[in-house]
Structure formats: structure tokens, C-alpha cells
Amino acid sequence: MPESGQPLHKRLRLPGAPRLRTLLVGLLGAGAASLYPSRSTVCPAWTIRIVDTAGNPVSGAFVRQVWKDYSVESASHEQDAHTDTNGFVSFPERTVRSSWLARTFGVISNTVSLGVHASYGPSAYVLAYGHTVGGKRLEGSANYQAGEPLAAKLVTRVSDLHLK
């Protein structure tokens, strides 16, 4: 074969080479994008009013917010607060940063390890406890699921603590 003075890649014309190069560049780009972490909301900012069964605000009630994104986190988070004089308590927006690859691995890992008991995606709830009086106290909870509206009010019920 005579030398033409051109580089080897220009002398060899392989059918489909441009498509293969485009495919490889696309796969590398998709792989890099799947590793880039993005922020997602586990629970929006939540202001909730704690009331008793008569609708009266419960002042000074202990309230705990618990949140977790089951697809990427192995442990839940908590924050405690107390209601103001009007029974209101506020919690900030809860977010998590993770890549698409981490989310995919988390779902697969949950499915393999927990089977039908596995949970996925964001979840949050608040627990409220009023003051204990005579072995009884007001208790209640409210849940948040992604795509559903946040509860604006939590009605507590009297609970017997069975203190001896």
C-alpha cells in the first residue's frame, strides 16, 4: 500500500465510525450527568397549628418533625420545637442532594434488602405532645407525602399514659 502522507485515521475509512464516536460521546456524557448531584425537596417549609379537640390552640406543646428520603438516606432526621402562644410551630424546608445514580442504587438496594417492606422517596411527619396532667396528655401526629398538601392543623386527642 503506498504512503499517501495522510494520518492513518484519515486513510482508513471505517463504515459506522462517526456513529460509534457519537454513541461513545453520548454514553460518556450520560455517565457524567448521572454522577452530578442535584437538590430535591424532602419536605417543604411547614407551619402547623396544634389544637385540642375543641379547636383551642395548645401553647408550649412539644413538637418533633421527622423527615427522610428513603431512596437515598439510611437514617431519618429530627428537629424539636415548641408551639407559640397561638399554637403555631414552623419548620424550614428540608432538602437532600444526591445524584441520579445514587437514587437508582438506593432504590435497588432497598428492594433487595427489604423486599415488599421497602419504602422509596421523601417522607415527613410531625408529632405533638401537650402537657401531662393527671396521667393524661394531648397527643397527635400529621404526615406529609410528596405531591400532597401539608396539614395546616393538627388536632390532638387526650391519651392516657397509664402511669403507675
Secondary structure, DSSP 8 states (H G I E B T S, - for coil): ----SS-HHHH---TTHHHHHHHHHHHHHHHHHHHS-EEEEEE--EEEEEE-TTS-B-TT-EEEEEEEETTT-SS-EEEEEE--TTSEEEE--EEEEE-HHHHHHHHHHHHHHHGGG---SEEEEEEEE---BTTEEEEEEEEEETTS---SEEE-EEEE----
